[in-house]
Amino acid sequence: MLTIRMNEAAASALQPLAAVDPPPTVPALSQELRDKLASGLTCNEGAWIFTEHVGQWVGAPASASAAITKMGWQDLSGYEWNVNAFHLEDYAPVQVTDLDGQPQISRDDQVLLLRLGMVVADSVFDLIRALSEPVPVRCVIGGASDTCVVFRFHQIRSGDEWIDDVLRKPDDPDMMVVIDRHP
């Protein structure tokens, strides 16, 4: 089962129910992003992470349980949430400008990155479906004001309902798309 949820800011930007002519372009995966996905996933003590991200956290121990303790992450979902995070603007032809030391991305480019994140989510679901024992997974694409768009994923475990609270904040200017896939 596939479930897609988004907060009001993302729904306003993506307009998923609006008939648009021509329809929005589906962004293509860059070669670097295809390479990241082609590297696959690695299981670390029950946590699924991008193989390319193994060892990327300087100072974090290699084992999931030791990293959770040292880094102060709450649990395996928190470990996956942090270790699997990456900025989509690093993999897309968008304009990032500097405004007083802060990166700035136009609204149109943020919408493009949200759409790219949905394509990445579909690819992550393909990787999960290919496992000998597929697990339920949540992909989160979050646009932080006008500074970046981050992709994350984690296995869905009981107690992960915190995302519902984030989506219920109608005045939050950040755009968020949450896609759950259950085998």
N, C-alpha and C positions, 0 to 999 in steps of 0.2 A: 504494500500500500504506500502510495506517495501522498504527502501532505505538504502544501506550500502555504506559509503564512507570512504576512509582512505588516509592518506598522504603517500608520497613515502617511508618513513622509515617503516611504518607498512606494506605496500604492499610488500616491499622487504623481510620483516621478515616472513609474513604470506604466501606469494606466493599463493593467493587464486585461481589463474587460472592455476597453474602448476599441472600436473598429477604426483602424488607422490605415489610410491609403497613401503611400505604400506602407506595408507592415514594417515594423522595426527590423533592422538588420541584426542577425545573430552574429556576435563577434566570433572570429576564428581564434583558435588557440595558437599562441606563438610557438616557435620551435622550442624555446626554453621551457615553456609550460608543458608542451607535449613530452619533453624529456623528463621533467619532474614526475609526471603521471606514469610514464613508461617505466620508471624505476620501481614503481609499485609501492606496496605497503609492507611494513615490518611490524610484527607483534612483539611488544615488550611488556612482559608480565601481564598480559590481558589487555593492554592498550595498543590500539592500531595507530601507527604514525607513518607519514610519508618516509620511505626509505631514504630519500635525499636529505631529510631533516635529522637523521640519526647523528648525534654528536654536535649539532649546531649550537646548542646552548652552552656557551663557555661557562665553566664553573658548575654546571649541572652534572651530577653523576649519571653514568650510563643506564643504570637500572631505573625503572619507573618509580618503584617504591622509595629508593634513596633520593631521587630527584624531587618527589612530592614532599618529602620531609625537609630537604635542604632549601628548596625554593619557596616553601610555604603554600604549595598548591593544595587544594582541599582533598582531591581524590583522583582516581584514574581519569575521570572526565575532565577535570581541571588540567591534568597533565596533557591529555590529548588536545584540549582547547588551546593551550599555550604552545606546545611543540609543533602543532600542525598549522599555526597561523602564518600567513604571508600576505604581503601587500600586492594586490592585483595590478596596481599602476606600474609595478616593476616588470610586468609581463605584457603590457599593452601599449599601443602607440597613442598615448594621451599626453596632453600638455600639462606639465607640473611646473608652476612658477613659484618664485620665492617672494613672499610679502612679509617684510619685517622679520625674517628668519623663520617663517612658517610656510610649509608647502601649501599651495593652493591649486585646486582642481576645479574646472568649470562644472556646472550642473550637468551639461550635456555629456561631458566625459565621465562624471560620476554615474550617470544612468548607463552609459556604455559598460562601465566596470561592473555595475550590478548585474547586467545581462551576461557579461563574461563569467562572473561568479556562478551564475546558474548553469552555464555550460560546464564549468569546472565541477560543480556538484554532480551533474549527470555522469561525468567521467569517474568521479570518486565512487558513485554508486555502481558503476561497471566493475571497478576494482573489488568492491565489497562482494558483489554477486559472484565473482570468480573464486572467492575463498571456498575452501572445502566446507566450512560452516559459516555462511553469511550471518552477519549481525545487524541489528537495527542501527542506523546512523543518522546523525543530524548534521547538516551543513548550514553554516551561518555566514551570510555576506553582510558586512556592516560598513556603511559609509559614515565616517566621522566628520560631521559638518561639511566643510569643503576642503579637507586636508588629505584624506586617504580613503581607500576602500580595502578592507581586510577580509580574507577568506579564512574560515576555520572549519574543522569538523571534529566530531567526537562520537563515540558509540553512545547510543541512548540507553541509559540505565535508570532504575527507579531513583527518584529524588532529583531528576533533572528538570523539574517543572519551573525553575527560576526563569527560564526564557519567556514564559507566559507573562510574568510581571514586567519584563522589559518591553514586550510588545504592547502592553496595555497603556503605556505612557503616551497619551495623545499629543502632549506638548513637546515631546522629544524631537529636536530638529534632525537628529541622526536617522539615516535610512537603514532599515534592517529587513533582510529576507531570511526566513528560516525554512529549510526544506528537510523534511523527515522521510526516510525510506525504511519500511519494515519488510523483511523478507517474506 
